Amino acid sequence: MQNDKIFVLVLTLEQYQNTTLLSQSICGRTMGEWVNQAVAPFKSKVVTVSPEDDIMTMFKQNITPATYTVITYVDMPLLTTEDILDAVDYCFHKNVPALKLPRGWVFNTNLVAESENFPVTEFNAAKTQNYQVAFNNSQIAKIRTIMQERINQQHLKNGVVMTDPAHTYIDATVQLHAGVTLEPNVHLCGKTIIHEGTVILDGCRIEDTTIGQNSQIGPNAHLRPNSSIGNHCRIGNYVEVKRSRIGDNSKVAHMTYVGDTTIGKDCNVGCGVIFCNYNGKTKSNTIVGDGAFIGSNSCLIAPLEVGAKTYIAAGSVITEALPNNALGIARARQAIKEHYVTE
């Protein structure tokens, strides 16, 4: 059946308009976005209806030249293009004017439009779970579980390794290359892209971030939107990266905040470093050159530039630009008071 011979009328109930059901995310998309994906190959129209509205009235008010009219609902996010085509093909091959779906209808447009009485055939769908309705939060949670399993199984077929698929959470918009490894309790969100050979350790949340080849992230790292991690990088435990770029072969290994920062290649950022990007009113950028070494427990106050192959001593608070090949120290000199404690 050619797609241009099918018209899909998508009904949304007016009772949903004052709820959060239509806006809830189901693996990165709303219910409406999932249904739009299913009907994308066909001409379609969305109509808001009340529970009292009659299906035949809706059909006759929206007749098109298409051979078949499919009526479905916006609250069925599991529905797929294949489900629609299977139902229409059945209607075509069995030459029936009206097909009652588990939820919805398929009409032979001309036959039903010209007749007041016509036989109705029940359709035994092969995948009845795809017709489940997301009518409350409990049902949405069940549908989300099914959708997540569907997404994860596709990534597994494509060569992604998951050590615990039941506890791996991936949005539909995420791109994973073959050879990526995901440990349990990983959340991959938005338009995240992860290239081959990279390992995401347990407990990480990654949003709208691109990660290169053969890097290691986590455990318990948080990569926030508009970040980019290069090839062969190490982002360790309790590291947060926000709107920053980290170059190839660089390491940010422990308990560090990297915000509004560009870090070059072959850099090392020590434990407890803070890139201070916010002064209470505006956010500013920090640039770190290739091969720099940032000592532990340092604070870099933006706006700031740190030159290539520059060292920053542990515990420093850096407020001024550092040239290439320099050493920056900004901390109080240690004082020793001998015999301070007396009996």
ABEGO torsion letter per residue (X at the ends): XBAAABBBBBBBBAAAAABAAAABBBGGBBAAAAAAAAAAABBBBBBBBBAABBAAAAAAAABBABABBBBBBAABAABBAAAAAAAAAAAAAAGBABBBBABEBBBBAAAAAABABBBBBBBBBABAAAABBBABAAAAAAAAAAAAAAAAAAAAAAGBBBABAAABBBBAABBBBBGBBBBBGBBBBEABBBBBGBBBBBGBBBBGBBBBBGBBBOBGBBBBBGBBBBBGBBBBBGBBBBGBBBBBGBBBABGBBBBGBBBBBGBBBBBGBBBBABAGABBBBBBBBBGBBBBBGBBBBOBBBBBBGBBBBBGBBBABBBBBGBBBBBBBBBBBBBGABBX
